[in-house]
Amino acid sequence: MTLSEVQNAISEKKICVLIPTYNNDKTLKRVIDGVLEYTENIIVVNDGSTDSTAQILQNYPAIEVISLPENKGKGNGLKTGFKKAKKSGFDYAITIDSDGQHYPDDIPVFVEALLAENEDILLIGNRNMSQDGIPKKSSFGNRFSNFWFWFETGIKLDDTQSGYRLYPLHRIPKKYFTPKFEFEIEIIVRTAWRHVPVKNVPIKVLYDPAERVSHFRPFKDFTRISILNTILVTITLLYIIPRNFINNFKKKSFKRFIKEDVLESDGTNRIKAFSIALGVFIGFSPFWGFQTLLVISLAVLFKLNKVLAFVASNVSLPPFIPFVIAASLFLGAPFVSGDSDIFSQELNFDLVKNNLLQYVIGSMILASTTSVLSGIATFLFLNKVNPEE
């Protein structure tokens, strides 16, 4: 695209450039001047800088400047900028760091990628983390972040930590829970949960230790990021995956579900059979309240089909619970000595203990037996209707 084409596209698509900054007076002017070559739709959030940032910004009366009285973190600065951008009528915001690591002449990369899509999309700059000069801790942190983003969304990206991004302002969440560096993880995960595509676009990156000022605090910020990922993983296992499965199932007929989500799902027939066997085992096991967490975690650990395992674990849905309990008590009775009559009028500790032990033993027998049988039956069925070469 030519410069004029990029400028016209920025105007037509209602794109602004958001620059959060905190004590980056060495590089801020260079970044702003570079962005001005493409657009004057610039919002700078001065997050309580104590250097000469305020004086530098006085030289740019044409751009929007939001000055915060004290530093509250990059996440808070971005949230403030997003709110202003939407209020000003913009539909998209390109965020670029003010520390000089991002090249403003990569703005056309984001614009072209947006124009190529037929829907709203969140774009993240993909830095070459293997090039010379990239700190090893940054490369490791990026791989760590990529893994958890994949786990939480099912989307594989090469770079999830770059701050050079394009956000669809009307598709991102309205409320957030994190104020600092971890905000950039929260927003992409929660936007992906809203079924907004998240993709990488190639960008350049510059790490100049002589002028770059990083405000990342390794221990504190890594701890905050770890806590956030723990919360997001829990939400993924207990709500997002079940929600997506139920919504997907509602949209399809049973025949189409079997065809697309079972026969044509990921994995060999053997993997699918093991996935269903795992689900049935967890479903009949005495892990009430933790079944979804366990089945998804184990499916990921053993690289099984998460959807099939989750579906199979629902053999203990509420209508079937009385039958599951009755069968478990029946199977466990021969292994428990003493009084275990559940219909006894007398309630005492020994009776409760015996009934509980009877149920636990019986449920494990039931879970193991039905797991093996369902796995074998599934494997035979799949090999018959969908034989592998």
ChimeraX attribute file (.defattr): number of C-alpha atoms within 10 A of each C-alpha:
attribute: neighborCount
match mode: 1-to-1
recipient: residues
	/A:1	11
	/A:2	8
	/A:3	11
	/A:4	10
	/A:5	14
	/A:6	19
	/A:7	18
	/A:8	14
	/A:9	18
	/A:10	20
	/A:11	15
	/A:12	9
	/A:13	14
	/A:14	16
	/A:15	25
	/A:16	25
	/A:17	28
	/A:18	28
	/A:19	25
	/A:20	27
	/A:21	25
	/A:22	26
	/A:23	22
	/A:24	23
	/A:25	22
	/A:26	17
	/A:27	18
	/A:28	23
	/A:29	18
	/A:30	15
	/A:31	20
	/A:32	21
	/A:33	13
	/A:34	15
	/A:35	21
	/A:36	14
	/A:37	12
	/A:38	20
	/A:39	18
	/A:40	18
	/A:41	20
	/A:42	22
	/A:43	21
	/A:44	22
	/A:45	25
	/A:46	24
	/A:47	24
	/A:48	19
	/A:49	19
	/A:50	15
	/A:51	13
	/A:52	12
	/A:53	21
	/A:54	16
	/A:55	10
	/A:56	12
	/A:57	19
	/A:58	11
	/A:59	10
	/A:60	14
	/A:61	8
	/A:62	10
	/A:63	17
	/A:64	18
	/A:65	18
	/A:66	16
	/A:67	16
	/A:68	15
	/A:69	11
	/A:70	12
	/A:71	16
	/A:72	14
	/A:73	20
	/A:74	24
	/A:75	22
	/A:76	21
	/A:77	26
	/A:78	23
	/A:79	18
	/A:80	16
	/A:81	24
	/A:82	24
	/A:83	12
	/A:84	17
	/A:85	24
	/A:86	15
	/A:87	10
	/A:88	11
	/A:89	12
	/A:90	20
	/A:91	18
	/A:92	26
	/A:93	25
	/A:94	23
	/A:95	24
	/A:96	26
	/A:97	23
	/A:98	26
	/A:99	25
	/A:100	22
	/A:101	21
	/A:102	22
	/A:103	18
	/A:104	23
	/A:105	14
	/A:106	17
	/A:107	24
	/A:108	19
	/A:109	16
	/A:110	23
	/A:111	21
	/A:112	15
	/A:113	15
	/A:114	20
	/A:115	12
	/A:116	9
	/A:117	9
	/A:118	7
	/A:119	10
	/A:120	18
	/A:121	21
	/A:122	24
	/A:123	24
	/A:124	27
	/A:125	26
	/A:126	22
	/A:127	22
	/A:128	15
	/A:129	18
	/A:130	10
	/A:131	9
	/A:132	8
	/A:133	11
	/A:134	16
	/A:135	12
	/A:136	11
	/A:137	10
	/A:138	12
	/A:139	16
	/A:140	12
	/A:141	13
	/A:142	17
	/A:143	18
	/A:144	13
	/A:145	21
	/A:146	20
	/A:147	16
	/A:148	21
	/A:149	24
	/A:150	14
	/A:151	17
	/A:152	22
	/A:153	21
	/A:154	13
	/A:155	16
	/A:156	16
	/A:157	17
	/A:158	19
	/A:159	22
	/A:160	30
	/A:161	24
	/A:162	20
	/A:163	18
	/A:164	27
	/A:165	25
	/A:166	26
	/A:167	24
	/A:168	20
	/A:169	21
	/A:170	13
	/A:171	17
	/A:172	18
	/A:173	14
	/A:174	11
	/A:175	8
	/A:176	13
	/A:177	11
	/A:178	19
	/A:179	16
	/A:180	18
	/A:181	21
	/A:182	23
	/A:183	22
	/A:184	20
	/A:185	21
	/A:186	21
	/A:187	20
	/A:188	24
	/A:189	23
	/A:190	17
	/A:191	20
	/A:192	21
	/A:193	19
	/A:194	12
	/A:195	12
	/A:196	18
	/A:197	15
	/A:198	21
	/A:199	19
	/A:200	20
	/A:201	18
	/A:202	14
	/A:203	20
	/A:204	14
	/A:205	20
	/A:206	14
	/A:207	15
	/A:208	13
	/A:209	9
	/A:210	7
	/A:211	14
	/A:212	16
	/A:213	18
	/A:214	11
	/A:215	13
	/A:216	12
	/A:217	10
	/A:218	10
	/A:219	9
	/A:220	10
	/A:221	15
	/A:222	15
	/A:223	13
	/A:224	17
	/A:225	21
	/A:226	15
	/A:227	13
	/A:228	18
	/A:229	21
	/A:230	13
	/A:231	11
	/A:232	22
	/A:233	20
	/A:234	14
	/A:235	14
	/A:236	20
	/A:237	19
	/A:238	18
	/A:239	13
	/A:240	17
	/A:241	21
	/A:242	17
	/A:243	13
	/A:244	14
	/A:245	15
	/A:246	12
	/A:247	11
	/A:248	12
	/A:249	15
	/A:250	11
	/A:251	10
	/A:252	12
	/A:253	10
	/A:254	10
	/A:255	8
	/A:256	13
	/A:257	16
	/A:258	14
	/A:259	12
	/A:260	12
	/A:261	16
	/A:262	17
	/A:263	17
	/A:264	12
	/A:265	15
	/A:266	16
	/A:267	15
	/A:268	18
	/A:269	21
	/A:270	16
	/A:271	18
	/A:272	25
	/A:273	27
	/A:274	25
	/A:275	31
	/A:276	28
	/A:277	29
	/A:278	29
	/A:279	33
	/A:280	30
	/A:281	29
	/A:282	29
	/A:283	29
	/A:284	27
	/A:285	24
	/A:286	19
	/A:287	12
	/A:288	11
	/A:289	9
	/A:290	12
	/A:291	22
	/A:292	24
	/A:293	17
	/A:294	20
	/A:295	26
	/A:296	25
	/A:297	15
	/A:298	18
	/A:299	20
	/A:300	13
	/A:301	9
	/A:302	11
	/A:303	12
	/A:304	23
	/A:305	24
	/A:306	21
	/A:307	24
	/A:308	25
	/A:309	27
	/A:310	27
	/A:311	19
	/A:312	22
	/A:313	26
	/A:314	17
	/A:315	18
	/A:316	20
	/A:317	11
	/A:318	10
	/A:319	9
	/A:320	11
	/A:321	13
	/A:322	12
	/A:323	12
	/A:324	23
	/A:325	18
	/A:326	14
	/A:327	16
	/A:328	24
	/A:329	23
	/A:330	15
	/A:331	19
	/A:332	22
	/A:333	19
	/A:334	11
	/A:335	10
	/A:336	16
	/A:337	9
	/A:338	10
	/A:339	13
	/A:340	19
	/A:341	13
	/A:342	13
	/A:343	7
	/A:344	10
	/A:345	7
	/A:346	8
	/A:347	10
	/A:348	9
	/A:349	8
	/A:350	12
	/A:351	17
	/A:352	15
	/A:353	13
	/A:354	19
	/A:355	20
	/A:356	16
	/A:357	18
	/A:358	22
	/A:359	25
	/A:360	20
	/A:361	21
	/A:362	28
	/A:363	26
	/A:364	19
	/A:365	19
	/A:366	22
	/A:367	23
	/A:368	18
	/A:369	14
	/A:370	16
	/A:371	25
	/A:372	18
	/A:373	13
	/A:374	20
	/A:375	23
	/A:376	17
	/A:377	14
	/A:378	20
	/A:379	21
	/A:380	16
	/A:381	14
	/A:382	19
	/A:383	14
	/A:384	10
	/A:385	9
	/A:386	12
	/A:387	12
	/A:388	9
	/A:389	3
